[in-house]
Amino acid sequence: MESPDAKCLEISPGILIPLREIVFNAIRAQGPGGQNVNKVSCAIHLRFDIAASSLPLEYQQRLMAVSDQRINNAGVIVIKAQSSRSLEKNKVEALQRLREFILLANVVPTMRRVTKPSRGSQMRRVESKVKRGLSKAMRGRVLG
């Protein structure tokens, strides 16, 4: 997850985000936690500006094209982590979620190859339709 020098977040081999580009804000967590939840700010808001980052241009373009509620109109990714009571654990979780989000957004979808049904499959389809039509035609009234 983090590089050995702990100054960068490793997205993939060769692609690193310096931690100075990521803004962390400690906020009060919601939900259960007793009296401690009212006096300790242990949740994390992670903010990452896509356009001002050192990510490669194609990564930035794909991230900006993603329609996700975690990206605001200014092109800033906002991730809230509050599952743990520890500020450090929430920080690590937020970094991991940012890494996964960037990796998922940069998966290039494979293009669909246009194919035609084979002549044999077309013939089988028409034959089955004719056969069903004949059996349904036999269900009519009997004249005579």
Secondary structure as GFF3:
##gff-version 3
##sequence-region A 1 144
A	DSSP	beta_strand	8	12	.	.	.	ID=ss1
A	DSSP	beta_strand	15	18	.	.	.	ID=ss2
A	DSSP	three_ten_helix	19	21	.	.	.	ID=ss3
A	DSSP	beta_strand	22	27	.	.	.	ID=ss4
A	DSSP	alpha_helix	36	39	.	.	.	ID=ss5
A	DSSP	beta_strand	43	49	.	.	.	ID=ss6
A	DSSP	alpha_helix	57	65	.	.	.	ID=ss7
A	DSSP	beta_strand	76	81	.	.	.	ID=ss8
A	DSSP	alpha_helix	87	105	.	.	.	ID=ss9
A	DSSP	alpha_helix	119	137	.	.	.	ID=ss10
###
